[in-house]
Amino acid sequence: MHAKRMKNQNRSKSVEFMHRAIELSREHMHAGQGGPFGAVIVKDGKIVAEGWNCVFRLRRPAVSVRFRPAIGA
């Protein structure tokens, strides 16, 4: 029973992290700061970095949403 509860807690946290990435993408897309992409980096169950797509604003396609949070982590 304990393993099942842990699995549900992990799934719940994963969903929470995904919702934060979606929230970031929406916020910055509506603010005109980039396309609809957000990302979070999680360590030990906590968000340690966040990022969003700003390729158009920075005019640097190599710096996509996948790399921006890693730069700040």
ChimeraX attribute file (.defattr): number of C-alpha atoms within 10 A of each C-alpha:
attribute: neighborCount
match mode: 1-to-1
recipient: residues
	/A:1	5
	/A:2	7
	/A:3	8
	/A:4	9
	/A:5	10
	/A:6	11
	/A:7	11
	/A:8	12
	/A:9	12
	/A:10	13
	/A:11	12
	/A:12	12
	/A:13	14
	/A:14	14
	/A:15	12
	/A:16	12
	/A:17	19
	/A:18	15
	/A:19	15
	/A:20	17
	/A:21	19
	/A:22	17
	/A:23	17
	/A:24	20
	/A:25	23
	/A:26	19
	/A:27	15
	/A:28	19
	/A:29	18
	/A:30	11
	/A:31	9
	/A:32	12
	/A:33	18
	/A:34	21
	/A:35	18
	/A:36	18
	/A:37	20
	/A:38	28
	/A:39	25
	/A:40	25
	/A:41	18
	/A:42	14
	/A:43	10
	/A:44	6
	/A:45	11
	/A:46	11
	/A:47	13
	/A:48	14
	/A:49	16
	/A:50	21
	/A:51	23
	/A:52	28
	/A:53	25
	/A:54	23
	/A:55	16
	/A:56	13
	/A:57	12
	/A:58	12
	/A:59	9
	/A:60	10
	/A:61	12
	/A:62	9
	/A:63	14
	/A:64	18
	/A:65	23
	/A:66	18
	/A:67	14
	/A:68	19
	/A:69	18
	/A:70	15
	/A:71	11
	/A:72	11
	/A:73	13
